[in-house]
Amino acid sequence: MKVLALEPYYGGSHRAFLDGWTSRSRHAWTVLTLPASNWKWRMRHAAVTFARKLSGKRYSRRNWDVLLCSDMLNLAEFLGLAPVRAKLPAVAYFHESQLTYPTRNEQARDLHFAVTNMTTALAAKAVWFNSAFHRDSFLNALAGVLEAMPDNQPRWAPETIRAKSRVYPQGIDPFPPRGPRRPGPIRICWAARWEHDKGPEEFFEAVGILASRGVDFRLSVLGQHFSEAPPVFDEAREQFAEHIDYWGYQPDRQGYRAVLQDADVFVATAIHEFFGVSAAEAISAGAYPLLPKRLAYPELIQLGDHPERREFLYEGGAKELAGKLVTLAERLCDGGLWGGQGNELAKGAAGFAWDRLAGELDDALAAAVTS
């Protein structure tokens, strides 16, 4: 099957998803991308840019069986501008959505982009979300936005979108089994975008409590920022300088993976997360996860099927998180970090491996064409 993929924001999870899938897919792909910058302008102009590019000599006579795009494309606009492509069944993959992405001030939310997400979902034949949490929060938020419209509310839209929605997670490259642990104090890793929605203040507050209790630890804080990072990062780098092993963006992918596989504990503190790829990678790498009992994290560790995995979740903020870290440091000193669930949790993360997931996505894409 011939697939045309349009990605207006080719970076981060968007790039990892496309690269991971296409490198293992049985389908033939034509992938058109735009750089991962200026996301608002990408959503505004990508449909025009791609329609123009596809009308050129290089692509005008090419034929495809299906169109795949991300949530950054105004799909309805694209199909109107490139009418020959309107015959293609389209699948929209939602990495994130502008209906629920957190803002400092809710009054500042630009509902134009939220409505663009809605029209993309309505124009697609199939809508894929990276988690059930993402799907449900998107549709619930959409219903609220439509209620706020002064008239002509398309109240039917959320259920129309839900009926053609499916959940397919972000894939990961699995990790080999761990070797013997390297000696030293407990090694704690936090990896996320350096933005306010990832909750860095809560993490560093917990680490501060840990230090005040005299617990010895090593610290790796990974990630990058696309605007000015919250000031807490500079403050923490100075406060915990003697504990730091790795800090900031790791340009070498193998180096990043090595840090995850060396970590004893992986901590997430996000106040908003649509999937949690770094947590999935850390679990696959053999790190003990401490995740918020919110968002997509309970789903990520399959809590519904494994209630005993609640030990990997916390819900009481920095003090509870610090208490769990103290307990894990004591366990490590006694020779056993895990309570016997490590292998089972890693097996669950294996479900996100690209070698398995690519075939499932290939089948789903073919079904979208024939259904």
Stockholm file with secondary structure:
# STOCKHOLM 1.0

chainA/1-371         MKVLALEPYYGGSHRAFLDGWTSRSRHAWTVLTLPASNWKWRMRHAAVTFARKLSGKRYSRRNWDVLLCSDMLNLAEFLGLAPVRAKLPAVAYFHESQLTYPTRNEQARDLHFAVTNMTTALAAKAVWFNSAFHRDSFLNALAGVLEAMPDNQPRWAPETIRAKSRVYPQGIDPFPPRGPRRPGPIRICWAARWEHDKGPEEFFEAVGILASRGVDFRLSVLGQHFSEAPPVFDEAREQFAEHIDYWGYQPDRQGYRAVLQDADVFVATAIHEFFGVSAAEAISAGAYPLLPKRLAYPELIQLGDHPERREFLYEGGAKELAGKLVTLAERLCDGGLWGGQGNELAKGAAGFAWDRLAGELDDALAAAVTS
#=GR chainA/1-371 SS CEEEEEEEEESHHHHHHHHHHHTTCSSEEEEEEEESCCHHHHHHHHHHHHHHHHTSTTTTTCCCSEEEEETTSCHHHHHHHSGGGGGSCEEEEESCCTTTSCCSSGGGCCHHHHHHHHHHHHHSSEEEESCHHHHHHHHHHHHHHHHTSSSCCCTTHHHHHHHTEEECCCCBCCCCCCCSCCSSSEEEEEESCSSGGGCHHHHHHHHHHHHHTTCCEEEEEECCCSSCCCTHHHHHHHHTGGGEEEEECCCSHHHHHHHHHHCSEEECCCSCCSSCHHHHHHHHTTCEEEEESSTTHHHHTTTTTCGGGGGGEECSCHHHHHHHHHHHHHHHHTTCCSSSCHHHHHHHHGGGBHHHHHHHHHHHHHHHHHC
#=GC SS_cons         CEEEEEEEEESHHHHHHHHHHHTTCSSEEEEEEEESCCHHHHHHHHHHHHHHHHTSTTTTTCCCSEEEEETTSCHHHHHHHSGGGGGSCEEEEESCCTTTSCCSSGGGCCHHHHHHHHHHHHHSSEEEESCHHHHHHHHHHHHHHHHTSSSCCCTTHHHHHHHTEEECCCCBCCCCCCCSCCSSSEEEEEESCSSGGGCHHHHHHHHHHHHHTTCCEEEEEECCCSSCCCTHHHHHHHHTGGGEEEEECCCSHHHHHHHHHHCSEEECCCSCCSSCHHHHHHHHTTCEEEEESSTTHHHHTTTTTCGGGGGGEECSCHHHHHHHHHHHHHHHHTTCCSSSCHHHHHHHHGGGBHHHHHHHHHHHHHHHHHC
//
